Amino acid sequence: MDSNDVLEDKDSGPEVQLNLPGSVISRIEELMGGTEQFDSEEFDAVAYINRVFPTEQSLSGVESAAARCEFRLASVQHDIRRLVRAQHDQRVAGHQALLDAQHCIAELALQVADINKKAERSESMVREITAEIKQLDCAKWNLTAAITALNHLHMLAGGAASLRTLAQKRQYKELVLPLQAIMEVLEQLEMYRDIKELNALRDEVHAIRAQLAQQILADFKEALTGGGKTTISPRTLSEACAVVDALEPHVKQELIKWLITMQLQEYEHLFSGEQEEAWVSHVERRYAWLKKHLLRFEDSLAQALPAAWRLSERIAHRFCKITRKALSDIMQARRNEVDVKLLLYAIQKTYNFELLLHKRFVGTELGSEGVEGAVKPLVFDDDDKEVETDENTVNTKGSPWVGLIGACFEPHLSLYITSLDTNLRALMDRFIQDAKSAEPGACSEVGSGAGAVMSSCADLFLFYKKCLAQCATLSTGEPMRELSGVFGKYLREYAGGVLQAALPRAAPPALAVPSLVTNLQGLLRDDAPRYTRQEIAKITSVITTSEYCLETTIHLEQKLKEKISPNLADKIDLAPEQDLFHKMISNCIQLLVQDLEMACEPALQAMTKISWLHFDNVGDQSSYVTQIIMHLKNTVPNLRDNLASSRKYFTQFCIRFANSFIPKFIQNIYKCKPISTVGSEQLLLDTHMLKTALLELPSIGSDVKRQAPTTYTKVVIKLMTKAEMILKLVMAPLDGNLEGFVAQFVQLLPESTLAEFHKVLDMKGAKMSKTQLASLDALFKDITKNMHNDNK
């Protein structure tokens, strides 16, 4: 089939129309340099001919144009035949490549199958060759095991007889190694427990070990209790200890327990409950006995015993347990004879002795166990058996010795807490008496200057510090929790009895603490005279002292939680006392605010009595503003100096004064009626001057001008801006445009109420009927509601 036939076939077939995307068509046009205009759907043959041959003269080129078209058509047909032949050749080549690939795959599959068969034959041959080798290897392993077992059996049979002979001759040094070897042999023969003869040898070895244990214990008893008739030398005992280490652990424990009991027999006799030496007042003699006895023991018997047994440490530990029980029993029996002085004496001597034991056996000072050279302490259970230790085994004080004896005093520490309560009661009574005896105008109880912390406060917390340090050495358990309760009790009494009594014209300091706030609020009276300079110093001194008490109480609570046992830490709570000092500070600041307001009250009264309706022109600030600023300059600098160490509370005073005074000023503005436009301008000027003075209040009268705190500035600007807006509304014309006035009012004073709206109308002197006022109120409510909805 040639290309012409292909073309004819294509032409003779059904016409196929390809719908290509626009992007594809544009890409084809880009590659082929665009399409012929004859391909366009809008092609018009007549128009095209008229464009090519516009005139009759141009018709002379028709033959040349037709020749060009025929040449172009022949070129296109040639390209089509060439592309069709190339497509046919590629199809034939692709089919041939596929056949070649299938043939290669078939050959590869045959090769893989052949390799698999050869591998199976090789594996079968290797299995046949190594079958006999495996049998020989198994036989070798069995033979080796049998020879080893026979050797072990021979060693066991001969070793048992040798052990018995050496034990009878007390040749302990020569006995240790054979004994260890035989024990290892028994472990190797553990799998042959069904052989009777082997079991008999095993039972014989165990019997020899039991006999050795009894014999060695008897030798020790004979050597240490037989007097001068014994034939057991210290060297024999030393060699016997090596045998004990090779026997069962309980043998060593039994021997050590007997040795410790024997060493402490004399102590238990000398300090038995019937002896006067056993009483708590002679506790130091107990500790002196152990010191001397350990010296004698280490110079004599300890030389023959292994150092790894740490007999001295074990004796000291057992001594502590015996002493703790003995002291606990005798103090319980003679409880009425125990007083605080005797208790503290015994606790101090015991604590010193425990520190000595810690240093002697741990090898470090208390609190430095992690340093190089420290010895890992032994820890024992109730039967004096050594147990495994880790970091969590050591008690909370960081030592296994501290508290080992002293724990017996803890049930009696309520006497100590009671003593502290009594001492604090006496100290508090002295503070209260000093507060009562102080002259009303004097400031003798205050520190170095006006507004300084009271000296009694420092004395109280110094006493607290000593009590806390001493109690921490005695106990970190329930007594520490009781101590926190005592601390809280006298903090409340100090606030109610000392700080309240220091306030001028306060209620009697003997009143109960719950009435403290009521008493302070009783001072806030409108008819009370102003405070003197000394009384102001008293109030500021109470503020600084309360602040000191508050901060120190927070630190005290933290220290108590650090010192007390972790399981009791959540029971330490001094938050009520901290709240009490907070309230004390708050009420003192309120006293100062009220005092300054009282000074400014006459000026505000004078402001309402001015005839604002008859003002002709606006002048300088009014006299009442001058009076208010004068009172601020006379009062605030003194307060600022007194509260120099408590700057934040001075800022609180300023904020509270602004929040209290400016609303009163606004209420007095409403009373300035009727008022003219000029009067409103004068009042607006006065308000601006007062606003400027209030913004400078924190640094008023000071040579060093500081920027006022932002929180204070925001309060003053917000409240004084309201006053200025009120006056601007008063000056705004009404002129029948009620809706515009109401909208302006709500826009300038969005947080105002209907009552304030009425007050502004009264200041403007607006006269209207009830109907007009009702419609105005409805309009005010509608505009306010719409504005709130828009804000949402």
Residue, then its C-alpha position, 0 to 999 in steps of 0.5 A: m500500500d503506497s501513500n496514495d492508497v492511504l490517502e484514498d482510504k482516508d478520504s473514502g472513510p467517514e469524515v471525522q471532526l476533531n474539536l480541540p481546545g482553544s489553548v491547543i489550537s493557539r499552541i499549534e498556530e504558534l508552532m506553525g506560524g499561524t493558520e491560513q485565512f482560508d481555514s477561518e469560518e468567516f472566510d468570504a471567497v468573493a471578498y478575498i478575490n476582490r481584495v487580491f484583484p481590486t482592478e481590471q488591470s490586476l486580472s493579468g496576474v491570475e495565471s501566476a496566482a493560480a500557479r502559486c496555489e497549485f505549487r503550494l498544494a503540491s507541496v502540502q500533498h508531498d508533506i502528507r505522503r512523507l508523514v504517512r510513510a514515516q508513521h507506517d515505518q514506526r508502527v512496524a518497528g514498534h511491533q518488532a521491538l515488542l516481539d524481541a522483548q517477549h523472546c528475551i523474557a522467555e529465555l530469561a524465565l528458562q535460565v531462572a528455572d535452570i538455576n533453581k534446579k541446580a540450587e536444589r541439587s546443591e542443597s541436597m548434596v550439602r545436607e548429605i555431606t554434613a549429616e554425619i558431621k552433625q552427628l559427630d558434633c552432637a556426640k562431642w558435645n554430649l561427651t564433653a558434658a559427661i566428662t565435665a559432669l564426672n569431673h564436677l562429681h569427683m570434685l564434689a565427692g572429694g571436696a565434701a570430705s575435705l571440707r569436713t576435715l578442714a572444718q573439724k580442724r578449724q582451718y578456716k583460711e584453707l576452707v574458704l576457696p574449696l567451699q566457694a568452688i564446691m558451691e559453684v559445682l553444685e550450681q553446675l550440677e543443678m540440672y541433675r537433681d533426679i540422680k540419688e547419689l548426687n542428691a546425697l552429696r548435695d545434702e552432705v555439703h549443705a549439712i557441712r555448711a550448716q555445721l560450719a555456721q553453728q561452729i563459727l557462731a559458737d567459736f565467737k561466743e566462746a572467744l568473746t564470752g569465755g574469759g581467759k579460758t578460750t583457745i580461739s585466737p583473734r586470727t581464727l575469728s578473722e579467718a572465720c569471717a571469710v567463711v561466713d561471707a561464703l555461707e548463706p546471708h542469714v548466717k552473716q546477719e545472725l552473727i552480726k546481730w549477736l555481736i551488736t547485742m553483746q556490745l550493747q548489753e552494758y548500755e542497756h543495763l546502765f541506762s535501763g528505765e529504773q536507773e536515774e541515768a536514764w532520765v532525759s536530763h542525763v541524755e548526754r551521758r548516753y552519747a558519751w558512753l557510745k563514743k567511749h565504747l566505739l573507741r574501745f571496740e575499734d581498738s580491739l575486736a574490730q581489728a579481727l572483723p572485716a571492715a566491709w561489715r561496718l560493725s561500728e556503724r551498725i552498732a551506732h545505728r542499733f544504739c540510736k534505735i534503742t535510745r529512741k525507744a527508751l527515751s520515748d517510753i520514759m518521757q511517756a511515763r513521766r510526761n508531767e516532768v518534761d518541761v520546755k527547757l529540759l526538752l530543748y536541752a535534750i533535743q540540742k544535745t541529740y541533734n549535735f550527736e546525730l551530726l557527729l554520727h553523720k560526719r563519722f560514718v558518712g564522711t561529710e558535713l551535713g548537706s554535702e553528701g554528693v561531694e567526692g569522698a562521701v560514703k554511701p550510708l547503710v540503711f536498715d529495716d526494723d530487724d537491723k537487716e541491711v536494705e538496698t538504698d537509693e536517693n529516695t531512701v535518705n530522709t528529707k534532711g539529707s542524712p540517715w542519722v539526723g532524726l534517728i533519735g530525735a524523732c522521739f521528741e516530736p510528740h512532745l514538741s507541743l510544749y515548745i509550740t506552747s512556749l513560743d505562743t506564750n513568748l509571742r503573747a508577751l511580745m504582742d502585749r508589749f507592742i500593744q502597750d507601747a501603742k496605747s502609751a504613745e502620745p496621740g500626736a507623737c510618732s515615737e513608734v515609727g522608725s527613722g522618719a515620718g511614714a517609716v516602718m514601725s520598729s515593732c514590726a521588724d522585732l516581730f518578724l525577727f522573732y519569727k525568723k528565729c522560731l522558724a530556724q529553731c523549729a526546722t532543726l527540731s521537726t518538719g512535721e506536725p509541729m511546723r504546721e502548728l507553728s504556722g498557725v501561731f504565726g498567723k494568729y499573732l499576725r492578725e493580732y498585730a494588725g488588730g491591736v498594734l496597727q489599728a491602735a496607731l491610727p488617729r482617733a481609732a477605736p480601742p485596739a483591744l477590739a477583736v480582729p473581725s471588727l477591724v474593717t468596721n472600726l476603720q470604716g467608722l473613721l470615714r465620717d463627714d463631720a470629723p476634723r482634718y488630720t494633723r501633720q503628725e496624724i498623717a505621718k501615723i497613717t502613712s506609717v501604718i501603710t508602709t508597715s502593712e506593706y512590709c508585713l504583707e511582703t514579709t508574710i508572703h516570704l514567710e509562707q514560702k519558707l514554711k512550705e520549703k521547711i515543712s514535709p512535702n505532704l503537709a506543704d498544702k496545709i500552710d496558708l497565710a492568705p487570710e493574713q495577707d488579705l488583712f494587711h491588704k484591707m488595712i492599706s486600702n482603708c488607710i488610703q481611704l482615710l487620706v483620700q477623705d481627709l483631702e476631700m474634706a479640705c476641698e469641700p468648702a471650695l466646692q460649696a463656694m463654687t455652687k454659691i457663685s451667681w453664674l447667671h450674672f457673669d459679664n466676661v471671662g477672667d482668670q480662674s475662680s477663687y474656689v479653684t485657687q483654694i482647691i489647688m492650694h489644698l492639693k499643694n499643702t497636702v500631697p507633697n507631704l504624703r508623697d514624702n511619707l510614702a516615698s518607700s511605697r510609691k505604688y500606694f501613693t499612686q493608688f491614693c492619687i487614683r482613688f482621690a481622682n475617682s472620688f473627687i471629680p464625680k463630686f466636682i461634677q455633681n457640684i457643676y450640676k448645682c450651678k444653675p441657672i447659668s449664662t453662656v459667659g458663666s458656662e465659659q468661666l466654669l469651663l475655664d475653671t474646669h480646665m485649670l483644675k484638670t491641669a492641676l489634677l494631671e500634675l498632682p503626683s508631682i505637685g510641689s516637687d522640684v523634680k517633675r515626673q510624668a504622672p502614671t498612665t493609669y492615673t492620667k487616664v482616670v483624670i482625663k476621662l472624668m474631667t473630659k466628662a465635666e468639660m463636655i457637660l459645660k459645652l452642652v450647656m453652652a450649646p444653643l437649643d433653638g428648637n432643634l431638640e433632636g440635634f441637641v439630644a444627638q449631640f448630648v448622646q455623642l459627647l456623653p455616651e455613658s450618661t443617664l436620663a437623669e443627667f440629661h435632665k440636669v443639663l436641661d435644668m442648667k440651661g434653664a430650658k422651660m418646657s411642658k410635661t408633654q415636651l419633656a416626655s417626647l424629649d425623653a423618648l427621643f433620648k432613649d431612641i437615640t441612645k438605643n440606636m447608638h448602642n446597637d450601632n456599636k454592637 
